[in-house]
């Protein structure tokens, strides 16, 4: 179930352990472990417990990266990409998604 969730990994020299938190959501889910294996297991447990708690409280869990976000660009770039989309028979969203996809593949 944790496939749609990502987390950080940090090391505490003071405590001699690894720790992290789930990123991309408002709720704070943290975990720790003395080894990478234990950290991964506790990461998965934190997510499983969070989803179970949401189910028991009958609330929709947060899922990071829902696929929508706002981006501020210059008016000139906005116009250029809108014209490009029209000329290529695509929606503005499709063109932006394609451009981002080409950048991060």
N, C-alpha and C positions, 0 to 999 in steps of 0.2 A: 504493500500500500504506500510506502514511502517514496515511490518512484517520482511523484510530482513535487516532492519536497527536497530542498537542498539545505545544507548546513555548513557552518564554519568549523574549522579545526584550529585550536590554539593550544599552546603549552604553557602551563604555570610552573615555573621553576620553584616557586615558593611552596606549592602544594605537591609538586612532583606528579602532576597528572595532566591528561589532555582534556580539553573541554570545548564546547561549542554551543551555537544556538541556531535554530532554524531561521532562514532568511526569507524575505519576500512576503511577510505577513505581519499584521499588527500584534497578534498574540505573541507573548514571549515563551518559547519552548526551548529549554536548555538541557544539556546532557553532559556527562563527563565519563571518563574511564581511565584506567591505568595502562591500557594497551589500545592499539588501533582496533583490534577485534572487539574489545569491550566497549569502546567508544561507538563503533558502528551499531552494536547490539543496543546500546542505550539510546542512540539516536532513533532507531526503529521503535523501541519501546515508548519513547516520548511521543512519537507520532501516533502510535497505536492507542496510547492512553488518551491523547487529545481527541482523537476521532471517537473513541468509546464515550468519553465525557460529553462530547457534542451530541452523540446519539441519545444518551440518557437524558440530557437536558432538552432534547428535541429542538436543537438549533443547527443551522447550516454551518458546517466547518469552513474555515477560510482555506482557500486553495491559492497558493502564490501563482503569479504570472497568469492571469486570466485571459491574456491576449489583447487587452485594451490598455492604452496609455496615451497621455497627451504629450505632444511634442511642439515646442515653439521653434519656428524657423523664420527666416527673413521673408518679407512679402514677395521679393523677387524670386526666391527659390520656390515659394508656394505657387506662384504664377507659372514658373517654368515646369514644375512637376505636374501641375494641373493640365497644362497644354499638352505635355507629353502623354499623359493618360488619355486625353481626348483623342489625340492623333493616333494612338495605338488601340483605341476601342476598349480601354480598361478603366476600372474605377481607380480613384485616387488611392484608396486603401490597398488595392491589388498591386499598384506600382510601388508604393512604399514598402509593402511586405516583400516584394520581389527584390527591391534594392537592399533592404536589410538582410534578407536571406543570402544574397550574393556576397555580402560583406562578412558574414560570420560563419560561412561554411568551411 
